[in-house]
Amino acid sequence: MAITQTGTKTAGNSTANSPVTERASEAAHHAVDSMAEKAATAEDSLRRTAASSKATIDQKQEELKMQMQSSYERSKQFAQENPLAAAGIAFAAGMLVSALLRRGN
C-alpha cells in the first residue's frame, strides 16, 4: 500500500477520492456542521437562561435582605417600647425550646 502526500492510503490502482468516499466525507462533514450549529444554539440558550436565573436570584436575595432588615427593625422597636413583654416572650420561647429538646432525648 502506498501513502499519498496527504497521508491517505491507496490500494493498487484505486484512487483516494472515489465517489463513494467523497459522498461519505461530505455527509460526515454536513453532520458535524449540523451538530456544531445545534450545540452552539443550545449553549447560547443555556447561557441566556443562566443569566436570567442569576438576575432573578439576585433580585430575590435583595428582597429577602430588605424583609429581614425590616423585621429586625420592627423587633428592635417593639423591644424598646415594650421591654417587659419582650423579656416575657423571650422567656416563653426559651422554655418551649428547652421542653422540645428534652423530649427529643
C-alpha positions in Angstrom: 0.0 0.0 0.0 1.3 3.4 -0.9 0.8 6.6 1.0 0.0 9.8 -0.8 1.2 13.2 0.1 -1.9 14.0 2.2 -1.4 10.8 4.2 -4.2 8.8 2.6 -3.5 5.2 1.9 -4.2 3.9 -1.6 -4.5 0.3 -2.6 -3.2 -0.6 -6.0 -4.9 1.4 -8.8 -7.9 2.7 -6.8 -7.9 6.5 -6.2 -8.1 8.1 -2.7 -11.0 10.2 -3.8 -13.6 7.8 -5.1 -17.2 9.0 -5.5 -18.4 6.8 -2.6 -15.6 8.2 -0.3 -16.4 11.7 -1.4 -20.1 11.3 -0.7 -19.4 9.7 2.7 -17.0 12.5 3.6 -19.4 15.2 2.6 -22.2 13.6 4.6 -19.9 13.3 7.6 -18.9 17.0 7.3 -22.5 18.0 6.9 -23.5 16.0 10.1 -20.6 17.5 12.1 -21.5 21.1 10.9 -25.2 20.5 11.8 -24.3 19.2 15.2 -22.0 22.1 15.8 -24.8 24.6 14.9 -27.2 22.8 17.2 -24.7 22.8 20.1 -24.0 26.5 19.6 -27.7 27.2 19.7 -28.1 25.1 22.8 -25.1 26.8 24.5 -26.5 30.2 23.7 -29.9 29.3 25.2 -28.3 27.9 28.3 -26.2 31.0 28.8 -29.2 33.3 28.4 -31.2 31.1 30.8 -28.4 31.1 33.4 -28.0 34.9 33.2 -31.8 35.4 33.6 -31.8 33.0 36.6 -28.9 34.8 38.2 -30.7 38.1 37.8 -33.9 36.7 39.3 -32.0 35.1 42.3 -30.1 38.4 42.9 -33.4 40.3 42.9 -35.0 37.8 45.3 -31.9 37.9 47.6 -32.1 41.6 47.8 -35.9 41.5 48.6 -35.2 39.0 51.4 -32.4 41.2 52.8 -34.8 44.1 52.9 -37.5 42.0 54.6 -35.1 40.7 57.2 -33.8 44.2 57.9 -37.4 45.5 58.2 -38.3 42.6 60.5 -35.2 43.3 62.7 -36.1 47.0 62.9 -39.7 46.2 64.0 -38.5 43.7 66.6 -35.9 46.1 67.9 -38.6 48.9 68.1 -41.0 46.5 69.9 -38.4 45.5 72.4 -37.5 49.1 73.1 -41.2 50.1 73.5 -42.2 47.0 75.5 -39.2 45.7 77.4 -41.2 43.6 79.8 -43.3 42.0 77.1 -40.1 41.3 75.1 -38.5 39.6 78.1 -41.6 37.5 78.7 -41.7 36.4 75.0 -38.0 35.5 75.1 -38.5 33.5 78.4 -41.5 31.6 76.9 -39.6 30.8 73.7 -36.7 29.6 75.8 -38.9 27.3 77.8 -40.6 25.9 74.7 -37.2 25.2 73.0 -36.0 23.6 76.2 -39.0 21.4 76.5 -38.7 20.3 72.9 -35.1 19.5 73.3 -35.8 17.4 76.5 -38.5 15.4 74.6 -36.1 14.6 71.8 -33.6 12.8 74.1 
